[in-house]
């Protein structure tokens, strides 16, 4: 099995001629105010048999992009819709409507549920979203190897349950930008990170028994974010400082071959 970083939180996983994508996006304009299309993101190298999404924030679920990369009828495995009214769900409704408009085969899955898709066995595991929206993380197994994708989860108490069922991991892809969010519908704001910061990512990687801890969910080449979104200045260097030799930074478009 090998894994390729596609930019922001997106990854592509290949095994035995099969391919799936997780949190693949090609348009980050809802988050980056000065977004320059086509830069700092890579496209998957071929058609995918499935898409896994951790949650329905628009920087993790890009239905037009998925419609172009997925094979006909390929499933999009996703968490449940948010509870509450349109204000509660304002950060997930755009992606919800796009999934319907593009006719994607979206399937709601529960935590701890497992699916076999071609050479892959994928399991949805619990996660905690920094804005209170439903989120899953993903464990993908193939070729006797195992990877974890952390979306933009916060630190939580499920790490030990996940580790007990699946560790050790060959690679864990973890958010590391430690974003502090001041959103109009979430007042008063929290001064705490809404996604893992590098120290928390290093702690999660150790609990999960990771051979490689790969930072995701950061983009130093796109500095202009929406107001109220403040990140750690240098997630790569900070993760190296906290995780030591376990840290493994991938450039956008770079592959990690787990058989090596």
N, C-alpha and C positions, 0 to 999 in steps of 0.2 A: 504494500500500500504506500502511496505517496500523496502528499498534501501540498497545495499551492496557495499562497496568500494572494487574494484578489484585491486587497485594499479595504480600508476601514475595518469592518468585522467580517468581510466575505472570505470564504475559503472554497476551494475545489478539491475533491478527494477522488483519486483514481485507484482502481483495483481490478485485475482480471478483465480488462476491457470495458468495465463499467465506470460510471462517473455520477457523482452527486454534488450539489452545491449547498452551502449553508450561508444564510444571510447575504446572498449575492445582491448587490445593487450597482447601478451605473449612474444614478442621478442623486447627488447629495445636496441639491439646492435647498430642500426644506431645512437643512441644518447649517450649511455653509452659505453665508450671505453673498460672498464673492465667488461662488462656485464657477469653475471653468470646466465645462463638460469635456470628457475624454482624457482628462489629466488625473494622475494619481490613483487610477483604478485600472485593473486588468480584467479582460473578458475571459470566461472559461474557454478551454481549448477545444471543446466540442459539445455536442448535445448531452444533456444530463437526464438520467433516468428518474430523478426525484430532486426536489428542493426541500430542505429543512429550514424553517424560520424559528428564531428564538422568541420573537414577539413582533407586534405589528406597529412599532414605530417606523416611520417612513425611511429612516436610515438603515433599517434592517429588513424591510419587506418592500421590494420594488417590483410590483406586478408586471409592468411593461417589460422590464428586463427579464423576468422569469419567463414570460410568454415567449420571448425570443430564444431562450437558451434551452428550454425543456423539450423533450421529445413529446409527441402527441399523446395526451392522456396521462402524462406523468403526474404523480401526486405532489402536492405541496402540503407537507405536514406542519401543522401550526398549533399554537395553544388556543384555548377557548376565548371567545369575545369577552371584553370587559363587562363588569357589572355596573349598574347605575345608569345615569342619564347622559346626554350628549356632552355636557361639561366634564363629567368624570372621564369620558372616553374620547376627549377631543384629540389626543395624540395618536389614537389608533383608527379613528373613523376614515381618514383618507385612504389608508392601505386596505381597510375592509372593503370600501367601495371599489377600489381598483381591482382587487381580486375577483369580484363579481363581474365587473365590466370587461375584463379580459378573459372570462370564461375558464379560469384555471380550476383544476381539480383539487381544490383545497379540502383537507380532511383535518378535523379537530382531533387531537390526541391528548391523552391524559399522562401525567407523570408516571413513570415506571412502565409504560407500555412499550412493547418491542415489535418491530416490523422487519421482515427480511425483504430486501430490495436488491435483486441481482446478487452480486457477491457480498453485499453489505448487510450487516445486522445493525439496525439503528434503534436506540433506546432513548426515549424522552426522560429527562431527570429533572428534579425540582430546581428552581432558581427563584430569586427575589428581585423584582424590578424596582429601580430607584424612584419611579413615579407612581408606583402602585398598580401598574397594568399587569395583566397575566404574562408570565414568561416561563419558558422551558429552556433547559440546556440540553445538549445532545452528546451521546456516546455513540461512536461509530466503530464497528469492529469488522475487520477483513484480513485475510492472510495471516491470521494469528497475531495481529497487531491491533492496537486500540488507541483512539484519540478522543479528546473531549473538546467541545466548543462551548464557551461561556457567554456568548452574546454580549450583553452589557450588565451582567448580574452584579449585585452587591455582595459583600461578604455575608455569609449566613451559616446556619447550623446543619445544613444538609451535606456538607462536604464529607463528613465522616461516613454517612450512610452510602453516599456514592462510592467512596473509597472502599468500603467494606464489600460492595457488590462487584466492583470493576477494577480496582487498582491491582497492579501498577499500570500506568498509562505510558505509552511510547511518546506521546506529545499531548500537551494541553494548550489550547488557544484561549487566552484569557484577556479580557479588557484590562487596560493598564493606564488609562488616562485620568482616572480619579475625578471625573467631572462633578463639579458642584453646580446645582441647577437652581435657578430662581425663576420659576414659571408663574405666569399670572394666575393660573387656576390652582396653584399649590402654595397658598399663603397661610401663615408666615413661612418663609423659605427655610430650609435646613442648611447649616454650614457644613454638613457631612457629605462625603462623596456618594453620588448616586450610582456609581459604577466602581469596580475595584480600582484602587490605586496600586502603584507598583509593589509596595510592601505587602498589601493584602493579596495581590496576585501571587507573589512569591510564597506566602503562607499557604494559599490554596494549592499551589503546585506541589508543595512539600507534603501536604496531607494526602493528595491524590497519588503520590508516588511517581511523579512525572520524570521521565528521562529528559524531555525537552519542555521548557516553559516558553511559549511563543507569545509575545505581546500583540494584541490586536486592539481595534477600537481607538485608534489615534491616527492623526494625519498631520505631521509637521509642515507639509507643503501647502496646506490650506489653513492659514491662520485666522480667517475671518468667519467666526461662528455667530450664530444668533445671539442677541443680548441675553444675559443671564445664564450663559453656559461657559464655565471657567474650568480649564483643564490643568493637569500637572504639566510643567513646562517641557520636560524631557523624559518621557516614559521609558525610552529604550535604555538610557544610562542608569536611571533609577532602578529598573528591573534588574539590570546586571549587578548593581550594587547590592540588592537584596537577595537575589536568587543565585548569584555566583555562577558556577559552571553550568548550572541547569538552564540558565537563560539562553535563548537561541532566537536572535532577531532575524526575521525574513524580510527582504525587500519586497515591494509589491511586484507580483509576477514570478517570484522565486519559488521553486519546488523544494520540499523536504522529503527525501526518500527514507522511509522508516525501515527498509530492509537493510540499510547500510549500518 
